[in-house]
Every structure is written in C-alpha cells, then in structure tokens.
Amino acid sequence: MSTIKDIAKLAGVSISTVSRVLNNHPYVKDEKRRKILQVIEELNYQQNVNAIHLVKGKTFMVGVVLPYVDHPYFQAIVGGIIEAATSSEIAVLLCPTNYSQIDEIKYLEMMKRKQIDGVIICSRANTWEVILPFTEYGSLVACELVEELPCAYTDHFDAFSSALNFLIKEGHKSIGYSVARKNSTSSKVRFSAYHDVLEKNNLPINESFIFPDCIDIDDGKRIVKELVQLKDRPTALLVNGDEVAAGILIQAKKEGLSVPADLSIIGFDNQPFSEALELTTIDQHLNEIGKKAFDLFLHGGHQKVCVPFDIVIRNTVSKLQR
C-alpha cells in the first residue's frame, strides 16, 4: 500500500507539501500540485480516513436514534435530516433501537469512542437523566422539548388541544384518542391536553375511549374491534398517526361503520397517503423538524425551535347536531 512518503519521493517534493495538497491547503505552486496529483492517481493512493479523523478530532458523521426505520413518522423526520445534510460534509448514520434501552446506550457510546460526532434523538427509550451525561462526548439534539438541549419539536399540547376543540366545535361530545407508548413524553402531554380540554368544556372523560400501544395499521384495526364491543362508543377519535388511522378506516368498513357518519377520525402527521384516504389530519411538518434538528447539530447552540402545525381538513370528520 502506498504512503505519503512514496508520493513525495516520486514527485520530488517534501512530505509536508504532499500533505498540504491532500488537505487542499493553499500556497502550493500549480506545477507541484499537478505533479503530486498525477502521482496520487498513478499509485491509486487512498487516504486513511480513520487517521484523518483522529488528527482532526471529527468524524463528520451524525447518528440518528430512532426506534424503527420503516415507520412513516420516522421516515419523514429522517428524510428532512438527510435533505439538510446533503449540502454539508456530514454523513448520516441511522441507529434503530426498537426501543431497547441497551441498544440506545450503545449508539450514544459511539460518541465516546469518537465514531460519530453527535446524535439526533428522534425518540428514546431511556430517561434524559441517563442520556444527558453523554453531552460530554459530543453534540446531542432532541426532537422533543428538552430544557438542557437544542431541540426541534411539535407543541403536542397545543396540537392535540386544537384538534379536540375542532371536534367539539363540530358537535362531538364523546371523543376518544389513541397513543403509541402510554408513558412517552408526547403521550403524557396529549393525555394532559385531553383532560384539560374536556374539563373546560364540561365533557365526560371516559378511560375506555383511550387506546394505548398503537403504532401501525393492525393497531388501528384493533381499535375498531374493541370499539364495536363498547355499549357507549365515542363519535370521534383523535389518532396518534395516519398509519393507525388507515387501519381504523379499513376495519370500520368491515364492521359496517360509516366514516364519518358513525365515527369521525383525525389523524396525525399528514403522510402522503392521507390525501388519497381523504383523511383529516394534523400536519406536524415532520420533514421540517428533521431539517431544523440537523441545522442545530451543525451549528451548535441551545436553540429551541417549535415547528408550527396545521389541521388539514378533508372528509373524515362530520358535523353532529348539538
């Protein structure tokens, strides 16, 4: 394998001159630069990337911690991160954990071993008390509101409250909702918003209208199967993801329920397929959250970026008679 010393010898220059050319430094005469580049090509010389990283103290790589790589919610955030990273010299490493605390720590420890420069956390299994000490080894950016870190996030309380108030304005008094992990930060915030809005409107809070552990289409189908067993059913559901909402639409049809006449639905995320389903949904602008998160990683600081949401009104919510 060729070395810088070999290049210098064949080009008739010093090792330091070769190093300047390899690192695109100025102050090398054009004739010498052309000769060195010619020798590099003839020898098919490849720089030792690991050695460069050790010298510069940077890997030019960011890890993105997420539970799944095949879920539309996380795909949208990752898409924004990769889009923002394209114009930089930073490579993006996806770090799926399946919500394993151990796997999550393994990825964070890559910063300690200088294998990555930082981590963008899309969703987490560990507490922040466990995660925050890793800021000693690299940059951490969160996709939820965290006082100690730079973050790009959705105001879940405001988004959930707005959707609930929209349903109430349309005449709905029996409203249910679904969440993914019941004890996640966003789920706790949505639960708080649910209680707050219903209490302010003097509406009953029915625990049987709350459906946890909902992630994909099959979970949406499960919700409808449980709904039809209830004596008193909600007239509307606020669903934590458009994929779950799609499952509800599929199973509702099988059970003979009409959407929105028998059951109104609001999804979350405004995924591309939502328009085809004519699904009313909340657009969190996940792609933008990903872009902002990467910018925070790239430029540093402790900025908190709250990305605005929109309620996209389509055809899965009906107006009820008061």
Helices and strands as residue ranges (DSSP letters): H 4-11, H 15-22, H 30-43, H 49-56, E 61-66, H 72-85, E 91-96, H 101-112, E 118-121, H 128-131, G 132-136, E 139-142, E 151-153, H 156-169, E 175-178, H 185-200, G 207-209, E 210-211, H 217-227, E 236-238, H 242-254, E 264-268, H 272-276, E 281-283, H 286-299, E 304-306, E 310-312
